[in-house]
Amino acid sequence: MLPGNINPRQMKAMMKKLGMQVETIEDVQSIVIKTPKGNWVFGPSEVTEMTMQGVTTYQITGKPHFEETAVEIPAEDIAMVAEQAQVPVEKAKEALVATKGDIAEAIVKLSSP
């Protein structure tokens, strides 16, 4: 029973009158929300799709975990850091990964004793 002594059948009828459509998306195995800093990954979740006045909204019920995005470092950046800091390419790449692609910080890190 829902609050206010409204049974589910009455609630469904009221929602239909208001032009609301609510559907559950079945058998959801995972959901990934991608952001520049990483991805929010939901495992098996309940997903409800609600459409009202032409706008569709999705509600996710589940527990997410965050996965950081690996930094992609262009070969030109690695070569520049290696040349500027006068270190091998492998060491320059390690410094760029550690500094999340920040060229200036990688050079300073490699140049400091």
Order of alpha helices (4+ residues) and beta strands (2+ residues): alpha-beta-beta-beta-beta-beta-beta-alpha-alpha-alpha
